[in-house]
Amino acid sequence: MVKKLIFWSLMVGGVLFAVNSIRPGVISTTFKRVHAKLERKISPQFELERIRDQIAQLTPDMYRNISRVAQEMVEVEKLQGKVEDLQTRLSTAKNDLALLTEAFEKGTTRVNINGREFSVTNIKDKLRTCRNLEGELTRTKQIFEAKKAGVESARQQLVEMKRQKEELEVLAAQYEADLKTLALEQTRNKLQLDDSRLAEIKQSIENLRERIEVERKTAELGEQFKNDTIAEKKPVSTKDVVDEARDFLGGDRKIDATKK
């Protein structure tokens, strides 16, 4: 399986290399597109968490840089001590050289310097010593100044890194609030775009209310009329019908019962 994966990886890489040699930029464009597609599939919430993890890693990074700066500071202090020592030695050598030169000019053959006697012939050696010390002092000063400037620059970088870390933490908090607001807006938009279920529920509740109202009124009417009886219709007599007919005809006319 591993051999197959290696084989197909080499095949794909070879094809891409061949195509890229014909059409320069194919590989970079392909990777950019793949990267863009993968980036779109990553949720903003996951990306925010990833960024926050990276921000948190800035703290150990700062401590590692602090350790390096501390080492450089110790080196700068050593160089400063060396510069001061070289300056002292050079100053002493120059004084000795001045005494030897003055004695030689006066014709003196020997000079007592700090309890020790020196021949005026040592002027050449003392001059060489002064020049060597002066050259070493110049080089050491240059290294000292360069390292000192580097330490100061590193200190400023640490201060700037801390400031930017705090700003990034504030931005991350703001984006977290924005994502929560966005999630709330998306929830509201979903309810507005698809409210068919909500409308059906409301209609069902209204129908249920009407049914309950009908049942309630039916019960009330049943309670009102449960003791009432419906009167039976009595048959109408012939006499009553005749009287009604007379009233209709005027009352004075007699009806001939034999006339048809």
C-alpha positions as CSV (number, residue, x, y, z in Angstrom):
1,M,0.0,0.0,0.0
2,V,2.8,2.4,0.9
3,K,4.6,1.6,-2.4
4,K,1.4,2.3,-4.3
5,L,0.9,5.7,-2.6
6,I,4.5,6.6,-3.3
7,F,4.1,5.5,-6.9
8,W,0.9,7.5,-7.5
9,S,2.3,10.5,-5.7
10,L,5.3,10.5,-8.0
11,M,3.1,10.0,-11.0
12,V,0.9,13.0,-10.1
13,G,4.0,15.1,-9.3
14,G,5.6,14.2,-12.6
15,V,2.4,15.1,-14.5
16,L,2.1,18.4,-12.8
17,F,5.8,19.1,-13.4
18,A,5.4,18.3,-17.1
19,V,2.4,20.5,-17.4
20,N,4.0,23.3,-15.5
21,S,7.0,23.2,-17.8
22,I,4.7,23.7,-20.8
23,R,2.3,26.1,-19.0
24,P,4.3,28.0,-16.3
25,G,2.2,28.7,-13.2
26,V,0.0,25.6,-13.5
27,I,1.2,24.1,-10.2
28,S,1.0,27.4,-8.2
29,T,-2.5,28.1,-9.6
30,T,-3.7,24.6,-8.8
31,F,-2.5,24.7,-5.3
32,K,-4.1,28.2,-4.8
33,R,-7.4,26.9,-6.0
34,V,-7.2,23.8,-3.8
35,H,-6.3,26.1,-0.9
36,A,-9.1,28.4,-1.6
37,K,-11.7,25.6,-1.7
38,L,-10.4,24.1,1.5
39,E,-10.5,27.5,3.2
40,R,-14.1,28.1,2.1
41,K,-15.1,24.7,3.7
42,I,-13.6,25.8,7.1
43,S,-16.2,27.4,9.3
44,P,-15.5,30.9,10.7
45,Q,-15.9,29.5,14.2
46,F,-13.1,26.9,13.6
47,E,-10.9,29.5,12.0
48,L,-11.4,31.9,15.0
49,E,-10.4,29.1,17.4
50,R,-7.3,28.4,15.3
51,I,-6.3,32.1,15.3
52,R,-6.8,32.2,19.1
53,D,-4.6,29.2,19.5
54,Q,-1.9,31.0,17.4
55,I,-2.3,34.1,19.6
56,A,-1.8,32.0,22.7
57,Q,1.4,30.6,21.2
58,L,2.8,34.2,21.0
59,T,3.4,34.1,24.8
60,P,5.9,31.2,24.7
61,D,7.4,32.7,21.6
62,M,8.0,35.9,23.5
63,Y,9.6,34.1,26.4
64,R,12.0,32.3,24.0
65,N,12.9,35.7,22.5
66,I,13.3,37.1,26.0
67,S,15.8,34.4,26.8
68,R,17.8,35.2,23.7
69,V,17.7,38.9,24.5
70,A,18.9,38.2,28.0
71,Q,21.9,36.2,26.6
72,E,22.7,39.1,24.3
73,M,22.5,41.5,27.2
74,V,25.0,39.5,29.2
75,E,27.3,39.5,26.1
76,V,26.9,43.3,25.8
77,E,27.9,43.7,29.4
78,K,31.0,41.5,28.9
79,L,31.9,43.6,25.8
80,Q,31.5,46.8,27.8
81,G,33.8,45.5,30.5
82,K,36.3,44.5,27.8
83,V,36.1,48.0,26.2
84,E,36.8,49.6,29.6
85,D,39.7,47.3,30.3
86,L,41.2,48.0,26.8
87,Q,40.8,51.7,27.3
88,T,42.6,51.5,30.7
89,R,45.4,49.4,29.2
90,L,45.8,51.7,26.2
91,S,45.9,54.7,28.5
92,T,48.6,53.1,30.6
93,A,50.6,52.0,27.5
94,K,50.4,55.6,26.1
95,N,51.7,57.0,29.3
96,D,54.6,54.6,29.3
97,L,55.2,55.4,25.7
98,A,55.2,59.1,26.5
99,L,57.7,58.6,29.3
100,L,60.0,56.6,27.1
101,T,59.8,59.1,24.3
102,E,60.5,62.0,26.7
103,A,63.5,60.2,28.2
104,F,64.9,59.4,24.8
105,E,64.6,63.0,23.8
106,K,66.5,64.0,27.0
107,G,69.2,61.5,26.3
108,T,68.3,59.3,29.2
109,T,69.0,55.6,28.6
110,R,66.7,54.1,31.3
111,V,63.3,55.1,32.7
112,N,61.6,54.0,35.9
113,I,58.0,53.3,35.4
114,N,55.9,52.1,38.4
115,G,58.9,50.8,40.1
116,R,60.3,49.0,37.1
117,E,63.2,50.2,34.9
118,F,62.9,50.2,31.1
119,S,65.4,50.9,28.4
120,V,64.5,53.7,26.0
121,T,65.1,51.1,23.3
122,N,61.7,49.7,24.3
123,I,60.0,52.6,22.6
124,K,59.4,50.5,19.4
125,D,57.8,47.6,21.4
126,K,55.7,50.0,23.5
127,L,54.5,51.8,20.3
128,R,53.5,48.4,18.7
129,T,51.7,47.5,21.9
130,C,49.8,50.8,21.9
131,R,48.8,50.4,18.2
132,N,47.6,46.8,18.9
133,L,45.6,47.9,21.9
134,E,44.1,50.7,19.9
135,G,43.1,48.5,17.0
136,E,41.6,45.9,19.4
137,L,39.7,48.6,21.2
138,T,38.3,50.0,18.0
139,R,37.1,46.5,16.9
140,T,35.7,45.7,20.3
141,K,33.8,49.0,20.4
142,Q,32.3,48.3,17.0
143,I,31.1,44.9,18.2
144,F,29.9,46.4,21.4
145,E,27.9,49.1,19.7
146,A,26.4,46.7,17.2
147,K,25.3,44.2,19.9
148,K,24.0,47.0,22.1
149,A,21.9,48.4,19.2
150,G,20.7,44.8,18.5
151,V,19.6,44.3,22.1
152,E,17.8,47.6,22.1
153,S,16.1,46.7,18.8
154,A,15.1,43.3,20.2
155,R,13.7,45.0,23.4
156,Q,11.6,47.2,21.2
157,Q,10.4,44.2,19.2
158,L,9.3,42.5,22.3
159,V,7.4,45.6,23.4
160,E,5.8,45.8,20.0
161,M,5.0,42.1,20.0
162,K,3.3,42.4,23.3
163,R,1.3,45.4,22.1
164,Q,0.2,43.6,18.9
165,K,-0.7,40.5,20.9
166,E,-3.1,42.5,23.1
167,E,-4.6,44.1,20.0
168,L,-5.1,40.7,18.4
169,E,-6.8,39.4,21.5
170,V,-9.2,42.4,21.4
171,L,-9.9,41.7,17.7
172,A,-10.6,38.1,18.4
173,A,-13.1,39.0,21.1
174,Q,-14.8,41.4,18.7
175,Y,-15.0,38.8,15.9
176,E,-16.4,36.3,18.4
177,A,-19.2,38.8,19.3
178,D,-19.7,39.4,15.5
179,L,-20.1,35.7,14.9
180,K,-22.7,35.4,17.7
181,T,-24.6,38.3,16.2
182,L,-24.4,36.7,12.8
183,A,-25.7,33.4,14.1
184,L,-28.6,35.1,15.7
185,E,-29.4,37.0,12.5
186,Q,-29.2,33.7,10.5
187,T,-31.6,32.1,12.9
188,R,-34.1,35.0,12.4
189,N,-33.7,34.8,8.7
190,K,-34.5,31.1,8.7
191,L,-37.8,31.8,10.5
192,Q,-38.6,34.5,8.0
193,L,-37.8,32.5,4.9
194,D,-39.6,29.3,5.9
195,D,-42.7,30.1,8.0
196,S,-45.0,27.5,6.5
197,R,-44.9,25.3,9.5
198,L,-45.4,28.3,11.8
199,A,-48.5,29.3,9.8
200,E,-49.9,25.8,9.8
201,I,-49.5,25.6,13.6
202,K,-51.3,28.9,14.0
203,Q,-54.2,27.8,11.8
204,S,-54.4,24.5,13.7
205,I,-54.6,26.4,17.0
206,E,-57.4,28.6,15.5
207,N,-59.4,25.6,14.3
208,L,-59.0,24.0,17.7
209,R,-60.3,27.2,19.4
210,E,-63.4,27.2,17.1
211,R,-64.1,23.6,17.9
212,I,-63.8,24.2,21.6
213,E,-66.1,27.2,21.2
214,V,-68.7,25.2,19.3
215,E,-68.6,22.4,21.9
216,R,-69.0,25.0,24.7
217,K,-72.0,26.7,23.1
218,T,-73.6,23.3,22.4
219,A,-73.2,22.4,26.1
220,E,-74.7,25.7,27.1
221,L,-77.7,25.3,24.8
222,G,-78.2,21.7,25.9
223,E,-78.2,22.9,29.5
224,Q,-80.8,25.6,28.7
225,F,-83.3,23.3,26.9
226,K,-82.9,20.0,28.6
227,N,-86.1,20.5,30.7
228,D,-88.2,22.1,27.9
229,T,-90.8,20.0,26.1
230,I,-92.0,20.6,22.5
231,A,-95.8,21.2,22.4
232,E,-97.8,18.8,20.2
233,K,-99.8,20.4,17.4
234,K,-103.5,20.1,17.9
235,P,-105.7,19.4,14.8
236,V,-107.7,22.4,13.6
237,S,-111.6,21.9,13.9
238,T,-114.0,22.5,10.9
239,K,-115.9,25.2,12.9
240,D,-112.8,27.2,13.3
241,V,-112.1,27.0,9.6
242,V,-115.6,28.2,8.8
243,D,-115.3,31.1,11.1
244,E,-112.0,32.1,9.5
245,A,-113.7,31.8,6.1
246,R,-116.5,34.1,7.1
247,D,-114.2,36.6,8.5
248,F,-112.3,36.5,5.2
249,L,-115.6,37.0,3.2
250,G,-116.8,39.9,5.2
251,G,-118.8,38.3,8.0
252,D,-122.3,39.1,6.6
253,R,-122.5,36.7,3.7
254,K,-123.9,33.3,4.3
255,I,-122.3,30.3,2.9
256,D,-124.7,28.0,1.0
257,A,-123.6,24.6,2.0
258,T,-125.5,23.0,-0.9
259,K,-123.8,25.1,-3.5
260,K,-120.8,23.6,-5.0
